[in-house]
């Protein structure tokens, strides 16, 4: 009898774990992280309205990774550099053919 109860408990715990795992996966599918476009970033961060993003103007991950994103080292992030930049999780965007 004790063996059957233990088996039932293990099965119940496994079912609950699978349910929670599926709920987390579904939640991530419903809320995919969308990177802002270069135009949206300009609108939000281009304080002097020169059409460029300097290190003094950007914030968050852009500021933290500015030197990695500014590949030509001119002190500004361009649309092209932003499109080629790694995502915050370290993945690069898919290449466009």
N, CA and C atoms as an extended XYZ file, in Angstrom:
291
Properties=species:S:1:pos:R:3:atomname:S:1:resname:S:1:resid:I:1 pbc="F F F"
N         0.819       -1.196        0.000 N   UNK     1
C         0.000        0.000        0.000 CA  UNK     1
C         0.870        1.270        0.000 C   UNK     1
N         1.934        1.256        0.849 N   UNK     2
C         2.818        2.416        0.911 CA  UNK     2
C         3.531        2.626       -0.422 C   UNK     2
N         3.872        1.528       -1.082 N   UNK     3
C         4.541        1.614       -2.367 CA  UNK     3
C         3.647        2.263       -3.414 C   UNK     3
N         2.363        1.918       -3.409 N   UNK     4
C         1.422        2.508       -4.363 CA  UNK     4
C         1.243        3.999       -4.093 C   UNK     4
N         1.179        4.394       -2.822 N   UNK     5
C         1.041        5.815       -2.483 CA  UNK     5
C         2.276        6.596       -2.923 C   UNK     5
N         3.447        6.033       -2.734 N   UNK     6
C         4.674        6.691       -3.160 CA  UNK     6
C         4.702        6.868       -4.678 C   UNK     6
N         4.276        5.841       -5.395 N   UNK     7
C         4.223        5.911       -6.851 CA  UNK     7
C         3.240        6.977       -7.300 C   UNK     7
N         2.091        7.039       -6.656 N   UNK     8
C         1.078        8.050       -7.003 CA  UNK     8
C         1.617        9.443       -6.732 C   UNK     8
N         2.310        9.637       -5.615 N   UNK     9
C         2.894       10.946       -5.298 CA  UNK     9
C         3.919       11.357       -6.351 C   UNK     9
N         4.759       10.430       -6.746 N   UNK    10
C         5.791       10.727       -7.748 CA  UNK    10
C         5.143       11.103       -9.081 C   UNK    10
N         4.114       10.362       -9.470 N   UNK    11
C         3.415       10.661      -10.722 CA  UNK    11
C         2.758       12.039      -10.638 C   UNK    11
N         2.132       12.359       -9.516 N   UNK    12
C         1.495       13.670       -9.351 CA  UNK    12
C         2.518       14.798       -9.428 C   UNK    12
N         3.661       14.623       -8.789 N   UNK    13
C         4.715       15.640       -8.823 CA  UNK    13
C         5.227       15.814      -10.255 C   UNK    13
N         5.394       14.716      -10.971 N   UNK    14
C         5.857       14.794      -12.356 CA  UNK    14
C         4.848       15.531      -13.234 C   UNK    14
N         3.568       15.255      -13.040 N   UNK    15
C         2.520       15.931      -13.824 CA  UNK    15
C         2.515       17.423      -13.526 C   UNK    15
N         2.639       17.783      -12.266 N   UNK    16
C         2.665       19.203      -11.887 CA  UNK    16
C         3.895       19.874      -12.497 C   UNK    16
N         5.049       19.216      -12.437 N   UNK    17
C         6.271       19.790      -13.008 CA  UNK    17
C         6.130       20.010      -14.510 C   UNK    17
N         5.547       19.042      -15.205 N   UNK    18
C         5.322       19.200      -16.650 CA  UNK    18
C         4.360       20.340      -16.939 C   UNK    18
N         3.316       20.466      -16.139 N   UNK    19
C         2.339       21.538      -16.325 CA  UNK    19
C         2.996       22.902      -16.144 C   UNK    19
N         3.788       23.051      -15.087 N   UNK    20
C         4.468       24.325      -14.832 CA  UNK    20
C         5.448       24.634      -15.962 C   UNK    20
N         6.177       23.636      -16.404 N   UNK    21
C         7.126       23.831      -17.500 CA  UNK    21
C         6.418       24.287      -18.774 C   UNK    21
N         5.300       23.676      -19.090 N   UNK    22
C         4.529       24.052      -20.281 CA  UNK    22
C         3.968       25.463      -20.152 C   UNK    22
N         3.525       25.827      -18.962 N   UNK    23
C         2.996       27.179      -18.750 CA  UNK    23
C         4.103       28.219      -18.950 C   UNK    23
N         5.308       27.939      -18.468 N   UNK    24
C         6.428       28.862      -18.663 CA  UNK    24
C         6.777       28.989      -20.140 C   UNK    24
N         6.787       27.888      -20.852 N   UNK    25
C         7.094       27.913      -22.283 CA  UNK    25
C         6.032       28.695      -23.044 C   UNK    25
N         4.778       28.501      -22.708 N   UNK    26
C         3.686       29.217      -23.360 CA  UNK    26
C         3.773       30.709      -23.083 C   UNK    26
N         4.122       31.064      -21.857 N   UNK    27
C         4.244       32.470      -21.484 CA  UNK    27
C         5.324       33.155      -22.313 C   UNK    27
N         6.440       32.475      -22.539 N   UNK    28
C         7.522       33.051      -23.344 CA  UNK    28
C         7.111       33.215      -24.796 C   UNK    28
N         6.301       32.303      -25.317 N   UNK    29
C         5.835       32.405      -26.701 CA  UNK    29
C         4.907       33.592      -26.874 C   UNK    29
N         4.102       33.873      -25.864 N   UNK    30
C         3.136       34.965      -25.956 CA  UNK    30
C         3.797       36.324      -25.807 C   UNK    30
N         4.962       36.377      -25.164 N   UNK    31
C         5.629       37.646      -24.927 CA  UNK    31
C         7.034       37.661      -25.515 C   UNK    31
N         7.164       37.530      -26.813 N   UNK    32
C         8.520       37.563      -27.367 CA  UNK    32
C         9.112       38.962      -27.207 C   UNK    32
N        10.398       39.001      -26.888 N   UNK    33
C        11.053       40.290      -26.743 CA  UNK    33
C        11.266       40.897      -28.115 C   UNK    33
N        10.798       42.123      -28.266 N   UNK    34
C        10.941       42.820      -29.536 CA  UNK    34
C        11.980       43.910      -29.355 C   UNK    34
N        12.997       43.855      -30.189 N   UNK    35
C        14.010       44.897      -30.147 CA  UNK    35
C        13.460       46.143      -30.809 C   UNK    35
N        13.729       47.309      -30.224 N   UNK    36
C        13.274       48.547      -30.869 CA  UNK    36
C        14.020       48.794      -32.168 C   UNK    36
N        13.359       49.443      -33.086 N   UNK    37
C        14.007       49.790      -34.348 CA  UNK    37
C        14.954       50.966      -34.118 C   UNK    37
N        15.823       51.196      -35.092 N   UNK    38
C        16.741       52.322      -34.985 CA  UNK    38
C        15.962       53.636      -34.912 C   UNK    38
N        14.898       53.747      -35.690 N   UNK    39
C        14.073       54.963      -35.663 CA  UNK    39
C        13.445       55.181      -34.294 C   UNK    39
N        12.985       54.094      -33.673 N   UNK    40
C        12.395       54.211      -32.332 CA  UNK    40
C        13.448       54.651      -31.319 C   UNK    40
N        14.662       54.120      -31.451 N   UNK    41
C        15.740       54.521      -30.544 CA  UNK    41
C        16.118       55.986      -30.749 C   UNK    41
N        16.179       56.414      -31.998 N   UNK    42
C        16.468       57.829      -32.265 CA  UNK    42
C        15.419       58.722      -31.629 C   UNK    42
N        14.165       58.342      -31.798 N   UNK    43
C        13.070       59.138      -31.253 CA  UNK    43
C        13.159       59.232      -29.731 C   UNK    43
N        13.567       58.153      -29.105 N   UNK    44
C        13.621       58.103      -27.649 CA  UNK    44
C        14.897       58.709      -27.076 C   UNK    44
N        16.040       58.471      -27.735 N   UNK    45
C        17.328       58.790      -27.115 CA  UNK    45
C        18.141       59.905      -27.765 C   UNK    45
N        17.821       60.287      -28.977 N   UNK    46
C        18.641       61.288      -29.684 CA  UNK    46
C        18.349       62.682      -29.124 C   UNK    46
N        18.977       62.997      -27.997 N   UNK    47
C        18.688       64.234      -27.266 CA  UNK    47
C        18.962       65.491      -28.089 C   UNK    47
N        20.041       65.521      -28.843 N   UNK    48
C        20.377       66.722      -29.620 CA  UNK    48
C        19.795       66.688      -31.032 C   UNK    48
N        19.033       65.648      -31.329 N   UNK    49
C        18.323       65.499      -32.602 CA  UNK    49
C        19.217       65.650      -33.826 C   UNK    49
N        20.418       65.038      -33.740 N   UNK    50
C        21.329       65.093      -34.890 CA  UNK    50
C        21.232       63.844      -35.768 C   UNK    50
N        20.316       62.946      -35.418 N   UNK    51
C        20.146       61.729      -36.208 CA  UNK    51
C        21.181       60.660      -35.915 C   UNK    51
N        21.930       60.846      -34.826 N   UNK    52
C        22.970       59.893      -34.438 CA  UNK    52
C        22.782       59.532      -32.969 C   UNK    52
N        23.305       58.363      -32.597 N   UNK    53
C        23.262       57.942      -31.197 CA  UNK    53
C        24.689       57.874      -30.656 C   UNK    53
N        25.013       58.790      -29.754 N   UNK    54
C        26.336       58.792      -29.132 CA  UNK    54
C        26.255       58.065      -27.792 C   UNK    54
N        27.394       57.764      -27.222 N   UNK    55
C        27.431       57.052      -25.945 CA  UNK    55
C        26.773       57.873      -24.840 C   UNK    55
N        26.876       59.188      -24.911 N   UNK    56
C        26.254       60.048      -23.900 CA  UNK    56
C        24.726       60.018      -23.979 C   UNK    56
N        24.182       59.692      -25.137 N   UNK    57
C        22.727       59.699      -25.325 CA  UNK    57
C        22.057       58.369      -25.008 C   UNK    57
N        22.761       57.265      -25.216 N   UNK    58
C        22.123       55.961      -25.063 CA  UNK    58
C        22.115       55.526      -23.601 C   UNK    58
N        21.292       54.509      -23.333 N   UNK    59
C        21.181       53.979      -21.979 CA  UNK    59
C        20.984       52.471      -22.033 C   UNK    59
N        21.051       51.849      -20.886 N   UNK    60
C        20.797       50.414      -20.777 CA  UNK    60
C        21.810       49.580      -21.530 C   UNK    60
N        21.338       48.490      -22.184 N   UNK    61
C        22.247       47.589      -22.899 CA  UNK    61
C        23.053       48.290      -23.993 C   UNK    61
N        22.483       49.317      -24.618 N   UNK    62
C        23.242       50.035      -25.650 CA  UNK    62
C        24.457       50.728      -25.048 C   UNK    62
N        24.276       51.345      -23.901 N   UNK    63
C        25.393       52.025      -23.238 CA  UNK    63
C        26.416       51.009      -22.737 C   UNK    63
N        25.920       49.918      -22.139 N   UNK    64
C        26.813       48.900      -21.587 CA  UNK    64
C        27.651       48.220      -22.669 C   UNK    64
N        27.114       48.113      -23.868 N   UNK    65
C        27.797       47.410      -24.964 CA  UNK    65
C        28.174       48.348      -26.103 C   UNK    65
N        28.276       49.627      -25.823 N   UNK    66
C        28.497       50.620      -26.873 CA  UNK    66
C        29.719       50.292      -27.730 C   UNK    66
N        30.834       49.967      -27.095 N   UNK    67
C        32.061       49.717      -27.867 CA  UNK    67
C        31.946       48.462      -28.732 C   UNK    67
N        31.141       47.500      -28.322 N   UNK    68
C        30.928       46.301      -29.128 CA  UNK    68
C        30.042       46.603      -30.334 C   UNK    68
N        29.065       47.500      -30.148 N   UNK    69
C        28.118       47.825      -31.214 CA  UNK    69
C        28.733       48.816      -32.200 C   UNK    69
N        29.481       49.796      -31.698 N   UNK    70
C        30.130       50.812      -32.549 CA  UNK    70
C        31.387       50.209      -33.183 C   UNK    70
N        31.171       49.349      -34.153 N   UNK    71
C        32.280       48.579      -34.728 CA  UNK    71
C        33.293       49.428      -35.487 C   UNK    71
N        32.885       50.570      -36.040 N   UNK    72
C        33.849       51.417      -36.750 CA  UNK    72
C        34.495       52.450      -35.825 C   UNK    72
N        34.124       52.415      -34.552 N   UNK    73
C        34.720       53.239      -33.502 CA  UNK    73
C        34.692       54.735      -33.806 C   UNK    73
N        33.583       55.208      -34.406 N   UNK    74
C        33.477       56.637      -34.688 CA  UNK    74
C        32.739       57.404      -33.590 C   UNK    74
N        32.326       56.702      -32.537 N   UNK    75
C        31.638       57.365      -31.426 CA  UNK    75
C        30.129       57.429      -31.582 C   UNK    75
N        29.612       56.792      -32.621 N   UNK    76
C        28.164       56.786      -32.863 CA  UNK    76
C        27.708       55.394      -33.275 C   UNK    76
N        26.470       55.070      -32.934 N   UNK    77
C        25.867       53.814      -33.384 CA  UNK    77
C        25.001       54.128      -34.596 C   UNK    77
N        25.276       53.422      -35.698 N   UNK    78
C        24.489       53.596      -36.914 CA  UNK    78
C        23.411       52.514      -36.992 C   UNK    78
N        22.509       52.705      -37.918 N   UNK    79
C        21.462       51.720      -38.148 CA  UNK    79
C        22.075       50.366      -38.508 C   UNK    79
N        23.062       50.383      -39.366 N   UNK    80
C        23.717       49.146      -39.804 CA  UNK    80
C        24.410       48.443      -38.644 C   UNK    80
N        25.096       49.211      -37.803 N   UNK    81
C        25.773       48.615      -36.653 CA  UNK    81
C        24.760       48.010      -35.677 C   UNK    81
N        23.657       48.688      -35.481 N   UNK    82
C        22.634       48.179      -34.576 CA  UNK    82
C        22.029       46.887      -35.100 C   UNK    82
N        21.789       46.817      -36.412 N   UNK    83
C        21.212       45.608      -37.005 CA  UNK    83
C        22.146       44.408      -36.882 C   UNK    83
N        23.453       44.650      -36.875 N   UNK    84
C        24.426       43.568      -36.773 CA  UNK    84
C        24.802       43.245      -35.329 C   UNK    84
N        24.329       44.056      -34.391 N   UNK    85
C        24.701       43.883      -32.986 CA  UNK    85
C        24.130       42.606      -32.401 C   UNK    85
N        24.877       41.988      -31.478 N   UNK    86
C        24.328       40.801      -30.813 CA  UNK    86
C        23.129       41.178      -29.958 C   UNK    86
N        22.185       40.268      -29.867 N   UNK    87
C        21.048       40.486      -28.986 CA  UNK    87
C        21.537       40.420      -27.549 C   UNK    87
N        20.760       40.966      -26.603 N   UNK    88
C        21.194       40.940      -25.200 CA  UNK    88
C        21.527       39.554      -24.673 C   UNK    88
N        20.896       38.503      -25.207 N   UNK    89
C        21.193       37.147      -24.732 CA  UNK    89
C        22.414       36.556      -25.430 C   UNK    89
N        23.088       37.364      -26.250 N   UNK    90
C        24.311       36.920      -26.909 CA  UNK    90
C        24.113       36.345      -28.297 C   UNK    90
N        22.885       36.248      -28.761 N   UNK    91
C        22.628       35.694      -30.091 CA  UNK    91
C        22.599       36.815      -31.116 C   UNK    91
N        23.114       36.554      -32.267 N   UNK    92
C        23.045       37.528      -33.349 CA  UNK    92
C        21.719       37.371      -34.076 C   UNK    92
N        21.226       38.450      -34.662 N   UNK    93
C        19.996       38.323      -35.440 CA  UNK    93
C        20.227       37.458      -36.664 C   UNK    93
N        19.176       36.826      -37.173 N   UNK    94
C        19.343       35.994      -38.365 CA  UNK    94
C        19.783       36.829      -39.554 C   UNK    94
N        20.636       36.238      -40.403 N   UNK    95
C        21.101       36.947      -41.594 CA  UNK    95
C        19.980       37.030      -42.612 C   UNK    95
N        19.888       38.185      -43.275 N   UNK    96
C        18.897       38.372      -44.322 CA  UNK    96
C        19.518       37.975      -45.640 C   UNK    96
N        18.840       37.113      -46.390 N   UNK    97
C        19.357       36.683      -47.690 CA  UNK    97
C        18.798       37.516      -48.803 C   UNK    97
